[in-house]
Amino acid sequence: MQVRINGKQVELDAPTLLLTYLERLGVDPRSIAVEHNGEIIERDDYERTTLADGDVVEIVRMVGGGLRD
């Protein structure tokens, strides 16, 4: 099955929980924001969101920083 993640086609063997996919990538779910098929997913819903054929996902990492006085 094919999903598009951050603009790239990704092949998955079967429908996959978002949280499981993030764990495979070694991504800390607390440090990202996820958009799934045009909707922002609440962090508490990562374990209930399933990636299916044709889905479009954007994963954005939070980056600290800014200007110092």
Summary of the structure (lengths in Angstrom):
residues: 69
radius of gyration: 13.2
end to end distance: 50.0
largest distance: 50.3
contacts: 147
relative contact order: 0.29
helix: 25%
strand: 38%
